[in-house]
Amino acid sequence: MLASAGVPLTPVEVVATAAEAVRCWRRLGGPVVLKADVPGMLHKSGAGGVLTGLDSADQVRRAYQVLRERFRDELRGVLVQPMAPRGVELLLGVTSHPPFGPLFTVGLGGTATDLIADRVHCLLPATEAELDGTLDRLRAAPRLFTGETGAGVRDQLLDAARRIAWLAARLPEVAEAEVNPLLAGPAGAVGVDVRVRLAPATPTDPWLRGLPT
């Protein structure tokens, strides 16, 4: 769904055995990440559900067994992804807040997202100027968006913001959608972990433009 909106996502395959994980690693042709698919586990890294930098059959096989032993019957499957290029870890998402409609959120992402809690919001639909101004309200904006590299990070983040805002405006059934982390760097921006929740659409008041309390 997010890929169809133009937000680039890291390819992912779900496997049920160590042998399938190894075959997936061979197809990808480089280092991979294994992630546990466990109901209700939102922050996989903090729960020990992410193993990175795996680049041999033995490493992949052992990592699969570690996740199987760690989560046992709760493990629905294991996600295999190629290692993403390094970049600034950001969070990008939308949340439905009836009767206000969708609320856009952007902030610092990755494992430090809850610790740092640098997030800002704006109501959707939003103009280009409103999305642009939202990025400036981040506390980390002066450090994130300065210099040649920072300007590139800002452009990538603004482009991804446009796309997820477009998705929320056209699909009111998207109750929640979050890309965390979105890695922004010299090679471009790519979403590494994505969470989407669908629910029946609720009517909103198009004239109500105050943030929810």
C-alpha positions in Angstrom: 0.0 0.0 0.0 2.7 2.5 1.0 4.8 1.4 -2.0 1.8 2.1 -4.3 1.8 5.6 -2.8 5.4 6.1 -3.9 7.1 5.7 -0.5 10.2 3.5 -1.3 10.3 0.4 0.9 13.1 -2.2 1.5 12.1 -5.5 -0.1 10.9 -8.1 2.4 10.1 -11.9 2.3 8.5 -13.9 5.1 9.9 -17.4 5.7 8.9 -20.3 8.0 12.1 -22.3 8.1 15.8 -21.8 8.4 16.3 -23.4 5.0 13.9 -20.8 3.4 15.8 -18.0 5.1 19.1 -19.3 3.6 17.5 -19.5 0.1 16.2 -16.0 0.5 19.7 -14.7 1.5 21.2 -16.4 -1.6 18.6 -14.8 -3.9 19.3 -11.3 -2.4 23.1 -11.8 -2.9 24.3 -9.8 0.1 24.0 -9.2 3.8 20.5 -9.5 5.2 18.5 -8.7 8.3 16.2 -11.2 10.1 13.2 -9.9 12.0 10.8 -11.7 14.2 7.1 -11.4 13.3 5.4 -11.5 16.7 1.8 -10.3 17.4 1.8 -7.0 19.3 5.6 -6.4 19.1 5.9 -2.9 17.8 9.6 -2.2 18.5 11.4 -5.3 17.3 14.9 -4.1 18.0 14.2 -3.3 21.7 12.6 -6.8 22.1 15.5 -8.6 20.6 13.6 -9.4 17.4 16.2 -8.0 14.9 19.5 -9.6 13.9 21.6 -7.7 11.4 24.6 -8.1 9.1 24.1 -11.8 8.3 26.1 -12.7 5.2 26.6 -16.5 5.2 24.4 -19.6 5.2 25.6 -20.5 8.7 24.9 -17.0 10.1 21.4 -16.9 8.6 20.6 -20.4 9.9 21.8 -19.6 13.4 20.0 -16.3 13.5 16.7 -18.0 12.5 17.2 -20.5 15.3 17.9 -17.7 17.8 14.6 -16.0 16.9 12.7 -19.4 17.0 14.1 -20.2 20.5 13.6 -16.6 21.7 9.9 -16.2 20.8 8.8 -19.9 20.5 5.1 -20.3 19.8 4.6 -16.5 19.5 6.7 -16.4 16.3 4.4 -16.3 13.3 7.3 -16.1 10.8 10.6 -14.5 10.1 11.1 -11.5 7.8 14.2 -11.4 5.6 15.4 -8.0 4.2 18.6 -6.8 2.5 20.7 -4.5 4.7 19.7 -0.9 3.9 22.3 1.8 3.3 23.2 4.0 6.3 21.3 7.2 6.8 19.5 9.4 9.2 16.8 7.4 11.0 13.4 9.2 10.8 9.8 8.4 11.6 6.9 9.2 9.2 3.3 8.4 9.7 -0.4 9.3 9.8 -3.1 8.6 12.4 -6.8 9.0 12.1 -8.3 11.3 14.8 -12.1 11.6 14.3 -13.7 14.0 13.9 -10.5 15.9 13.0 -9.4 13.5 10.2 -5.9 12.3 9.6 -3.0 13.7 11.5 0.5 13.7 10.0 3.5 12.9 12.2 7.2 13.3 11.5 10.1 12.9 13.9 13.4 11.2 14.7 13.0 7.4 14.3 14.8 4.1 14.9 15.5 2.7 18.4 15.8 6.2 20.0 12.4 7.4 18.9 10.6 7.0 22.3 13.7 8.2 24.2 14.2 11.4 22.3 10.5 12.1 21.5 11.2 14.7 18.9 8.0 14.6 16.9 5.7 17.3 15.3 2.3 17.1 13.7 -0.1 18.7 11.3 -3.6 18.0 10.1 -4.3 16.6 6.7 -5.0 17.5 4.0 -2.1 19.9 4.1 -0.6 22.3 1.7 3.0 22.1 0.5 3.8 25.1 2.8 2.2 23.4 5.8 4.2 20.2 5.3 7.4 22.2 4.7 6.8 24.2 7.9 6.1 21.1 9.9 9.6 19.9 9.2 11.1 23.2 10.5 9.3 22.6 13.8 11.5 19.6 14.6 13.9 20.4 17.5 16.6 18.6 15.5 15.9 20.5 12.3 18.9 22.9 12.5 21.3 19.9 12.7 19.4 17.6 10.4 18.8 20.0 7.5 22.0 22.1 7.3 24.7 21.7 4.7 24.6 19.8 1.4 23.8 16.5 3.0 21.2 18.0 5.2 19.5 19.6 2.3 19.3 16.2 0.6 17.8 14.7 3.7 15.2 17.4 3.9 14.2 17.0 0.2 13.8 13.2 0.6 11.8 13.6 3.8 9.5 16.2 2.2 8.9 14.0 -0.8 8.0 11.0 1.4 5.7 13.3 3.5 3.9 14.4 0.3 3.3 10.8 -0.7 2.0 9.5 2.7 -0.2 12.6 3.0 -1.6 11.8 -0.5 -2.3 8.2 0.7 -4.1 9.4 3.8 -6.3 11.9 1.9 -7.4 9.2 -0.6 -7.8 6.2 1.7 -9.7 7.2 4.9 -9.7 3.5 5.9 -6.0 3.9 6.8 -6.4 4.4 10.6 -2.7 4.3 11.2 0.4 4.1 9.0 3.9 4.4 10.2 7.3 4.1 8.5 10.0 3.7 11.2 12.7 4.0 10.5 12.8 5.8 7.2 16.5 6.0 6.4 17.5 9.1 4.5 21.0 9.4 3.1 23.1 10.2 0.0 21.7 7.1 -1.8 18.1 8.3 -1.2 15.3 7.5 1.4 14.0 4.0 2.0 11.5 2.7 4.6 12.9 -0.2 6.6 10.0 -1.1 8.9 6.3 -0.4 8.1 3.1 -0.8 10.2 -0.4 -0.2 8.7 -3.8 -0.6 10.5 -7.1 -0.4 8.5 -10.5 0.4 10.0 -13.9 1.5 8.7 -13.8 5.2 7.6 -15.4 7.7 10.0 -17.0 10.9 8.7 -14.9 14.0 9.4 -15.8 17.7 9.5 -13.8 19.4 6.7 -14.2 22.8 8.4 -12.7 21.7 11.7 -9.0 22.7 11.7 -7.9 22.4 15.3 -5.5 19.8 16.6 -7.0 17.1 18.8 -6.4 17.5 22.6 
